[in-house]
Amino acid sequence: MPKMKTHSGAKKRFRKTAKGKLRGRHAFSSHILEKKSPKRKRGMARPAEIKRPDRRRVRKMLGG
């Protein structure tokens, strides 16, 4: 049986933490930033934990 390949787009965007959680970039953080408050933009700079409905899909794309 051939090995499963890691989704190359997913491996660039998501990272698994030491405890097995999934981290990724915040949504709505790349453009139209003028109207967003500085506090909101600072929060978006830090990685976000992937929400529960998407975890299974992301984990499958990362090959595990």
PyMOL Python script that loads the backbone (N, CA, C, O; Angstrom):
from pymol import cmd

cmd.read_pdbstr("""\
ATOM      1  N   MET A   1       0.849  -1.184   0.000  1.00  0.00           N
ATOM      2  CA  MET A   1       0.000   0.000   0.000  1.00  0.00           C
ATOM      3  C   MET A   1       0.899   1.253   0.000  1.00  0.00           C
ATOM      4  O   MET A   1       1.830   1.331   0.801  1.00  0.00           O
ATOM      5  N   PRO A   2       0.641   2.215  -0.868  1.00  0.00           N
ATOM      6  CA  PRO A   2       1.480   3.423  -0.868  1.00  0.00           C
ATOM      7  C   PRO A   2       1.216   4.300   0.357  1.00  0.00           C
ATOM      8  O   PRO A   2       0.150   4.242   0.971  1.00  0.00           O
ATOM      9  N   LYS A   3       2.211   5.108   0.690  1.00  0.00           N
ATOM     10  CA  LYS A   3       2.074   6.004   1.845  1.00  0.00           C
ATOM     11  C   LYS A   3       1.149   7.147   1.509  1.00  0.00           C
ATOM     12  O   LYS A   3       1.020   7.531   0.346  1.00  0.00           O
ATOM     13  N   MET A   4       0.493   7.702   2.540  1.00  0.00           N
ATOM     14  CA  MET A   4      -0.356   8.889   2.368  1.00  0.00           C
ATOM     15  C   MET A   4       0.555  10.099   2.245  1.00  0.00           C
ATOM     16  O   MET A   4       1.548  10.208   2.965  1.00  0.00           O
ATOM     17  N   LYS A   5       0.225  10.998   1.347  1.00  0.00           N
ATOM     18  CA  LYS A   5       1.027  12.205   1.199  1.00  0.00           C
ATOM     19  C   LYS A   5       0.431  13.327   2.032  1.00  0.00           C
ATOM     20  O   LYS A   5      -0.790  13.451   2.137  1.00  0.00           O
ATOM     21  N   THR A   6       1.294  14.141   2.624  1.00  0.00           N
ATOM     22  CA  THR A   6       0.865  15.317   3.372  1.00  0.00           C
ATOM     23  C   THR A   6       0.420  16.370   2.367  1.00  0.00           C
ATOM     24  O   THR A   6       1.069  16.566   1.340  1.00  0.00           O
ATOM     25  N   HIS A   7      -0.671  17.038   2.656  1.00  0.00           N
ATOM     26  CA  HIS A   7      -1.160  18.116   1.796  1.00  0.00           C
ATOM     27  C   HIS A   7      -0.174  19.279   1.885  1.00  0.00           C
ATOM     28  O   HIS A   7       0.012  19.856   2.957  1.00  0.00           O
ATOM     29  N   SER A   8       0.461  19.625   0.759  1.00  0.00           N
ATOM     30  CA  SER A   8       1.553  20.601   0.806  1.00  0.00           C
ATOM     31  C   SER A   8       1.069  22.004   1.178  1.00  0.00           C
ATOM     32  O   SER A   8       1.837  22.782   1.744  1.00  0.00           O
ATOM     33  N   GLY A   9      -0.189  22.342   0.873  1.00  0.00           N
ATOM     34  CA  GLY A   9      -0.737  23.635   1.280  1.00  0.00           C
ATOM     35  C   GLY A   9      -0.968  23.678   2.779  1.00  0.00           C
ATOM     36  O   GLY A   9      -0.740  24.704   3.420  1.00  0.00           O
ATOM     37  N   ALA A  10      -1.424  22.555   3.343  1.00  0.00           N
ATOM     38  CA  ALA A  10      -1.712  22.484   4.779  1.00  0.00           C
ATOM     39  C   ALA A  10      -0.440  22.541   5.609  1.00  0.00           C
ATOM     40  O   ALA A  10      -0.420  23.167   6.669  1.00  0.00           O
ATOM     41  N   LYS A  11       0.628  21.891   5.138  1.00  0.00           N
ATOM     42  CA  LYS A  11       1.851  21.869   5.947  1.00  0.00           C
ATOM     43  C   LYS A  11       2.499  23.246   6.035  1.00  0.00           C
ATOM     44  O   LYS A  11       3.280  23.508   6.949  1.00  0.00           O
ATOM     45  N   LYS A  12       2.173  24.141   5.072  1.00  0.00           N
ATOM     46  CA  LYS A  12       2.694  25.502   5.120  1.00  0.00           C
ATOM     47  C   LYS A  12       1.854  26.403   6.037  1.00  0.00           C
ATOM     48  O   LYS A  12       2.337  27.428   6.518  1.00  0.00           O
ATOM     49  N   ARG A  13       0.600  26.013   6.274  1.00  0.00           N
ATOM     50  CA  ARG A  13      -0.327  26.888   6.996  1.00  0.00           C
ATOM     51  C   ARG A  13      -0.616  26.486   8.436  1.00  0.00           C
ATOM     52  O   ARG A  13      -0.964  27.333   9.258  1.00  0.00           O
ATOM     53  N   PHE A  14      -0.475  25.210   8.746  1.00  0.00           N
ATOM     54  CA  PHE A  14      -0.835  24.729  10.076  1.00  0.00           C
ATOM     55  C   PHE A  14       0.343  24.070  10.754  1.00  0.00           C
ATOM     56  O   PHE A  14       1.241  23.542  10.098  1.00  0.00           O
ATOM     57  N   ARG A  15       0.331  24.106  12.088  1.00  0.00           N
ATOM     58  CA  ARG A  15       1.399  23.501  12.869  1.00  0.00           C
ATOM     59  C   ARG A  15       0.786  22.784  14.065  1.00  0.00           C
ATOM     60  O   ARG A  15      -0.178  23.252  14.671  1.00  0.00           O
ATOM     61  N   LYS A  16       1.366  21.646  14.382  1.00  0.00           N
ATOM     62  CA  LYS A  16       0.921  20.890  15.540  1.00  0.00           C
ATOM     63  C   LYS A  16       1.758  21.295  16.743  1.00  0.00           C
ATOM     64  O   LYS A  16       2.982  21.374  16.643  1.00  0.00           O
ATOM     65  N   THR A  17       1.117  21.552  17.881  1.00  0.00           N
ATOM     66  CA  THR A  17       1.860  21.922  19.083  1.00  0.00           C
ATOM     67  C   THR A  17       2.350  20.648  19.786  1.00  0.00           C
ATOM     68  O   THR A  17       2.013  19.535  19.381  1.00  0.00           O
ATOM     69  N   ALA A  18       3.135  20.827  20.825  1.00  0.00           N
ATOM     70  CA  ALA A  18       3.682  19.686  21.574  1.00  0.00           C
ATOM     71  C   ALA A  18       2.570  18.839  22.190  1.00  0.00           C
ATOM     72  O   ALA A  18       2.704  17.621  22.310  1.00  0.00           O
ATOM     73  N   LYS A  19       1.472  19.491  22.580  1.00  0.00           N
ATOM     74  CA  LYS A  19       0.360  18.762  23.196  1.00  0.00           C
ATOM     75  C   LYS A  19      -0.629  18.214  22.172  1.00  0.00           C
ATOM     76  O   LYS A  19      -1.632  17.602  22.537  1.00  0.00           O
ATOM     77  N   GLY A  20      -0.341  18.439  20.879  1.00  0.00           N
ATOM     78  CA  GLY A  20      -1.187  17.877  19.835  1.00  0.00           C
ATOM     79  C   GLY A  20      -2.278  18.805  19.322  1.00  0.00           C
ATOM     80  O   GLY A  20      -3.091  18.408  18.487  1.00  0.00           O
ATOM     81  N   LYS A  21      -2.300  20.047  19.820  1.00  0.00           N
ATOM     82  CA  LYS A  21      -3.289  21.004  19.324  1.00  0.00           C
ATOM     83  C   LYS A  21      -2.835  21.511  17.957  1.00  0.00           C
ATOM     84  O   LYS A  21      -1.662  21.395  17.601  1.00  0.00           O
ATOM     85  N   LEU A  22      -3.766  22.071  17.202  1.00  0.00           N
ATOM     86  CA  LEU A  22      -3.443  22.595  15.879  1.00  0.00           C
ATOM     87  C   LEU A  22      -3.507  24.109  15.905  1.00  0.00           C
ATOM     88  O   LEU A  22      -4.477  24.680  16.404  1.00  0.00           O
ATOM     89  N   ARG A  23      -2.490  24.764  15.374  1.00  0.00           N
ATOM     90  CA  ARG A  23      -2.451  26.223  15.327  1.00  0.00           C
ATOM     91  C   ARG A  23      -2.401  26.667  13.878  1.00  0.00           C
ATOM     92  O   ARG A  23      -1.894  25.954  13.012  1.00  0.00           O
ATOM     93  N   GLY A  24      -2.937  27.857  13.625  1.00  0.00           N
ATOM     94  CA  GLY A  24      -2.905  28.418  12.287  1.00  0.00           C
ATOM     95  C   GLY A  24      -3.120  29.918  12.357  1.00  0.00           C
ATOM     96  O   GLY A  24      -3.310  30.479  13.436  1.00  0.00           O
ATOM     97  N   ARG A  25      -3.089  30.558  11.207  1.00  0.00           N
ATOM     98  CA  ARG A  25      -3.280  32.006  11.161  1.00  0.00           C
ATOM     99  C   ARG A  25      -4.734  32.374  11.387  1.00  0.00           C
ATOM    100  O   ARG A  25      -5.641  31.597  11.088  1.00  0.00           O
ATOM    101  N   HIS A  26      -4.945  33.574  11.921  1.00  0.00           N
ATOM    102  CA  HIS A  26      -6.299  34.095  12.094  1.00  0.00           C
ATOM    103  C   HIS A  26      -6.912  34.425  10.747  1.00  0.00           C
ATOM    104  O   HIS A  26      -6.213  34.805   9.807  1.00  0.00           O
ATOM    105  N   ALA A  27      -8.213  34.278  10.664  1.00  0.00           N
ATOM    106  CA  ALA A  27      -8.937  34.700   9.467  1.00  0.00           C
ATOM    107  C   ALA A  27      -9.079  36.222   9.491  1.00  0.00           C
ATOM    108  O   ALA A  27      -9.007  36.832  10.557  1.00  0.00           O
ATOM    109  N   PHE A  28      -9.275  36.828   8.345  1.00  0.00           N
ATOM    110  CA  PHE A  28      -9.511  38.277   8.184  1.00  0.00           C
ATOM    111  C   PHE A  28      -8.336  39.136   8.638  1.00  0.00           C
ATOM    112  O   PHE A  28      -8.537  40.252   9.118  1.00  0.00           O
ATOM    113  N   SER A  29      -7.105  38.628   8.491  1.00  0.00           N
ATOM    114  CA  SER A  29      -5.963  39.371   9.031  1.00  0.00           C
ATOM    115  C   SER A  29      -5.014  39.931   7.980  1.00  0.00           C
ATOM    116  O   SER A  29      -3.990  40.519   8.330  1.00  0.00           O
ATOM    117  N   SER A  30      -5.332  39.759   6.694  1.00  0.00           N
ATOM    118  CA  SER A  30      -4.337  40.120   5.688  1.00  0.00           C
ATOM    119  C   SER A  30      -4.593  41.421   4.935  1.00  0.00           C
ATOM    120  O   SER A  30      -3.645  42.032   4.441  1.00  0.00           O
ATOM    121  N   HIS A  31      -5.841  41.860   4.834  1.00  0.00           N
ATOM    122  CA  HIS A  31      -6.094  43.125   4.130  1.00  0.00           C
ATOM    123  C   HIS A  31      -7.332  43.800   4.696  1.00  0.00           C
ATOM    124  O   HIS A  31      -8.023  43.237   5.545  1.00  0.00           O
ATOM    125  N   ILE A  32      -7.610  45.013   4.218  1.00  0.00           N
ATOM    126  CA  ILE A  32      -8.666  45.884   4.775  1.00  0.00           C
ATOM    127  C   ILE A  32      -8.428  46.061   6.276  1.00  0.00           C
ATOM    128  O   ILE A  32      -9.327  45.849   7.088  1.00  0.00           O
ATOM    129  N   LEU A  33      -7.201  46.454   6.629  1.00  0.00           N
ATOM    130  CA  LEU A  33      -6.830  46.549   8.038  1.00  0.00           C
ATOM    131  C   LEU A  33      -7.084  47.941   8.617  1.00  0.00           C
ATOM    132  O   LEU A  33      -7.019  48.126   9.833  1.00  0.00           O
ATOM    133  N   GLU A  34      -7.372  48.918   7.760  1.00  0.00           N
ATOM    134  CA  GLU A  34      -7.539  50.292   8.205  1.00  0.00           C
ATOM    135  C   GLU A  34      -8.704  50.452   9.182  1.00  0.00           C
ATOM    136  O   GLU A  34      -8.616  51.208  10.149  1.00  0.00           O
ATOM    137  N   LYS A  35      -9.775  49.743   8.921  1.00  0.00           N
ATOM    138  CA  LYS A  35     -10.972  49.877   9.757  1.00  0.00           C
ATOM    139  C   LYS A  35     -10.942  48.995  11.007  1.00  0.00           C
ATOM    140  O   LYS A  35     -11.811  49.119  11.870  1.00  0.00           O
ATOM    141  N   LYS A  36      -9.962  48.117  11.110  1.00  0.00           N
ATOM    142  CA  LYS A  36      -9.869  47.240  12.277  1.00  0.00           C
ATOM    143  C   LYS A  36      -9.040  47.925  13.362  1.00  0.00           C
ATOM    144  O   LYS A  36      -8.061  48.614  13.074  1.00  0.00           O
ATOM    145  N   SER A  37      -9.448  47.724  14.600  1.00  0.00           N
ATOM    146  CA  SER A  37      -8.766  48.395  15.702  1.00  0.00           C
ATOM    147  C   SER A  37      -7.381  47.800  15.920  1.00  0.00           C
ATOM    148  O   SER A  37      -7.151  46.633  15.606  1.00  0.00           O
ATOM    149  N   PRO A  38      -6.450  48.602  16.460  1.00  0.00           N
ATOM    150  CA  PRO A  38      -5.100  48.094  16.735  1.00  0.00           C
ATOM    151  C   PRO A  38      -5.103  46.880  17.654  1.00  0.00           C
ATOM    152  O   PRO A  38      -4.301  45.963  17.484  1.00  0.00           O
ATOM    153  N   LYS A  39      -6.004  46.879  18.625  1.00  0.00           N
ATOM    154  CA  LYS A  39      -6.096  45.760  19.560  1.00  0.00           C
ATOM    155  C   LYS A  39      -6.467  44.470  18.822  1.00  0.00           C
ATOM    156  O   LYS A  39      -5.911  43.402  19.080  1.00  0.00           O
ATOM    157  N   ARG A  40      -7.416  44.602  17.903  1.00  0.00           N
ATOM    158  CA  ARG A  40      -7.861  43.449  17.121  1.00  0.00           C
ATOM    159  C   ARG A  40      -6.744  42.940  16.206  1.00  0.00           C
ATOM    160  O   ARG A  40      -6.562  41.733  16.051  1.00  0.00           O
ATOM    161  N   LYS A  41      -6.006  43.860  15.610  1.00  0.00           N
ATOM    162  CA  LYS A  41      -4.911  43.487  14.712  1.00  0.00           C
ATOM    163  C   LYS A  41      -3.768  42.817  15.468  1.00  0.00           C
ATOM    164  O   LYS A  41      -3.159  41.876  14.961  1.00  0.00           O
ATOM    165  N   ARG A  42      -3.474  43.294  16.678  1.00  0.00           N
ATOM    166  CA  ARG A  42      -2.424  42.677  17.502  1.00  0.00           C
ATOM    167  C   ARG A  42      -2.793  41.239  17.843  1.00  0.00           C
ATOM    168  O   ARG A  42      -1.955  40.339  17.816  1.00  0.00           O
ATOM    169  N   GLY A  43      -4.063  41.049  18.162  1.00  0.00           N
ATOM    170  CA  GLY A  43      -4.537  39.704  18.491  1.00  0.00           C
ATOM    171  C   GLY A  43      -4.417  38.750  17.321  1.00  0.00           C
ATOM    172  O   GLY A  43      -4.152  37.560  17.493  1.00  0.00           O
ATOM    173  N   MET A  44      -4.617  39.288  16.129  1.00  0.00           N
ATOM    174  CA  MET A  44      -4.536  38.464  14.919  1.00  0.00           C
ATOM    175  C   MET A  44      -3.104  38.070  14.581  1.00  0.00           C
ATOM    176  O   MET A  44      -2.889  37.133  13.812  1.00  0.00           O
ATOM    177  N   ALA A  45      -2.119  38.772  15.144  1.00  0.00           N
ATOM    178  CA  ALA A  45      -0.717  38.477  14.852  1.00  0.00           C
ATOM    179  C   ALA A  45      -0.299  37.140  15.468  1.00  0.00           C
ATOM    180  O   ALA A  45       0.567  36.443  14.938  1.00  0.00           O
ATOM    181  N   ARG A  46      -0.926  36.794  16.595  1.00  0.00           N
ATOM    182  CA  ARG A  46      -0.606  35.528  17.249  1.00  0.00           C
ATOM    183  C   ARG A  46      -1.374  34.391  16.584  1.00  0.00           C
ATOM    184  O   ARG A  46      -2.486  34.609  16.102  1.00  0.00           O
ATOM    185  N   PRO A  47      -0.812  33.186  16.546  1.00  0.00           N
ATOM    186  CA  PRO A  47      -1.529  32.071  15.922  1.00  0.00           C
ATOM    187  C   PRO A  47      -2.794  31.710  16.691  1.00  0.00           C
ATOM    188  O   PRO A  47      -2.855  31.848  17.913  1.00  0.00           O
ATOM    189  N   ALA A  48      -3.794  31.250  15.962  1.00  0.00           N
ATOM    190  CA  ALA A  48      -5.074  30.860  16.557  1.00  0.00           C
ATOM    191  C   ALA A  48      -5.164  29.348  16.617  1.00  0.00           C
ATOM    192  O   ALA A  48      -4.588  28.646  15.786  1.00  0.00           O
ATOM    193  N   GLU A  49      -5.894  28.854  17.607  1.00  0.00           N
ATOM    194  CA  GLU A  49      -6.132  27.420  17.673  1.00  0.00           C
ATOM    195  C   GLU A  49      -7.236  27.086  16.667  1.00  0.00           C
ATOM    196  O   GLU A  49      -8.216  27.822  16.550  1.00  0.00           O
ATOM    197  N   ILE A  50      -7.078  25.993  15.954  1.00  0.00           N
ATOM    198  CA  ILE A  50      -8.069  25.590  14.957  1.00  0.00           C
ATOM    199  C   ILE A  50      -9.332  25.146  15.684  1.00  0.00           C
ATOM    200  O   ILE A  50      -9.273  24.359  16.629  1.00  0.00           O
ATOM    201  N   LYS A  51     -10.465  25.655  15.237  1.00  0.00           N
ATOM    202  CA  LYS A  51     -11.742  25.354  15.886  1.00  0.00           C
ATOM    203  C   LYS A  51     -12.147  23.895  15.660  1.00  0.00           C
ATOM    204  O   LYS A  51     -11.719  23.248  14.705  1.00  0.00           O
ATOM    205  N   ARG A  52     -12.974  23.413  16.562  1.00  0.00           N
ATOM    206  CA  ARG A  52     -13.349  22.001  16.593  1.00  0.00           C
ATOM    207  C   ARG A  52     -13.902  21.446  15.271  1.00  0.00           C
ATOM    208  O   ARG A  52     -13.498  20.352  14.874  1.00  0.00           O
ATOM    209  N   PRO A  53     -14.811  22.153  14.568  1.00  0.00           N
ATOM    210  CA  PRO A  53     -15.344  21.574  13.329  1.00  0.00           C
ATOM    211  C   PRO A  53     -14.288  21.331  12.245  1.00  0.00           C
ATOM    212  O   PRO A  53     -14.476  20.471  11.384  1.00  0.00           O
ATOM    213  N   ASP A  54     -13.185  22.076  12.277  1.00  0.00           N
ATOM    214  CA  ASP A  54     -12.160  21.951  11.234  1.00  0.00           C
ATOM    215  C   ASP A  54     -11.008  21.032  11.614  1.00  0.00           C
ATOM    216  O   ASP A  54     -10.216  20.651  10.752  1.00  0.00           O
ATOM    217  N   ARG A  55     -10.900  20.670  12.884  1.00  0.00           N
ATOM    218  CA  ARG A  55      -9.740  19.894  13.357  1.00  0.00           C
ATOM    219  C   ARG A  55      -9.550  18.588  12.614  1.00  0.00           C
ATOM    220  O   ARG A  55      -8.431  18.253  12.226  1.00  0.00           O
ATOM    221  N   ARG A  56     -10.641  17.836  12.408  1.00  0.00           N
ATOM    222  CA  ARG A  56     -10.530  16.533  11.778  1.00  0.00           C
ATOM    223  C   ARG A  56      -9.975  16.653  10.355  1.00  0.00           C
ATOM    224  O   ARG A  56      -9.129  15.867   9.928  1.00  0.00           O
ATOM    225  N   ARG A  57     -10.474  17.656   9.642  1.00  0.00           N
ATOM    226  CA  ARG A  57     -10.057  17.874   8.256  1.00  0.00           C
ATOM    227  C   ARG A  57      -8.589  18.262   8.178  1.00  0.00           C
ATOM    228  O   ARG A  57      -7.851  17.752   7.334  1.00  0.00           O
ATOM    229  N   VAL A  58      -8.160  19.176   9.068  1.00  0.00           N
ATOM    230  CA  VAL A  58      -6.762  19.633   9.064  1.00  0.00           C
ATOM    231  C   VAL A  58      -5.833  18.492   9.458  1.00  0.00           C
ATOM    232  O   VAL A  58      -4.773  18.317   8.857  1.00  0.00           O
ATOM    233  N   ARG A  59      -6.220  17.729  10.449  1.00  0.00           N
ATOM    234  CA  ARG A  59      -5.393  16.592  10.910  1.00  0.00           C
ATOM    235  C   ARG A  59      -5.198  15.569   9.788  1.00  0.00           C
ATOM    236  O   ARG A  59      -4.118  14.999   9.630  1.00  0.00           O
ATOM    237  N   LYS A  60      -6.261  15.349   9.016  1.00  0.00           N
ATOM    238  CA  LYS A  60      -6.193  14.397   7.893  1.00  0.00           C
ATOM    239  C   LYS A  60      -5.244  14.927   6.816  1.00  0.00           C
ATOM    240  O   LYS A  60      -4.486  14.156   6.227  1.00  0.00           O
ATOM    241  N   MET A  61      -5.280  16.242   6.555  1.00  0.00           N
ATOM    242  CA  MET A  61      -4.421  16.812   5.545  1.00  0.00           C
ATOM    243  C   MET A  61      -2.953  16.778   5.971  1.00  0.00           C
ATOM    244  O   MET A  61      -2.059  16.691   5.128  1.00  0.00           O
ATOM    245  N   LEU A  62      -2.706  16.849   7.290  1.00  0.00           N
ATOM    246  CA  LEU A  62      -1.339  16.801   7.798  1.00  0.00           C
ATOM    247  C   LEU A  62      -0.817  15.364   7.922  1.00  0.00           C
ATOM    248  O   LEU A  62       0.343  15.142   8.270  1.00  0.00           O
ATOM    249  N   GLY A  63      -1.678  14.411   7.637  1.00  0.00           N
ATOM    250  CA  GLY A  63      -1.259  13.003   7.631  1.00  0.00           C
ATOM    251  C   GLY A  63      -1.237  12.374   8.997  1.00  0.00           C
ATOM    252  O   GLY A  63      -0.257  11.727   9.366  1.00  0.00           O
ATOM    253  N   GLY A  64      -2.283  12.548   9.747  1.00  0.00           N
ATOM    254  CA  GLY A  64      -2.341  11.934  11.073  1.00  0.00           C
ATOM    255  C   GLY A  64      -3.601  12.284  11.666  1.00  0.00           C
ATOM    256  O   GLY A  64      -3.886  11.881  12.794  1.00  0.00           O
TER     257      GLY A  64
END
""", "prot")
cmd.dss("prot")
cmd.show_as("cartoon", "prot")
cmd.util.cbc("prot")
cmd.orient("prot")
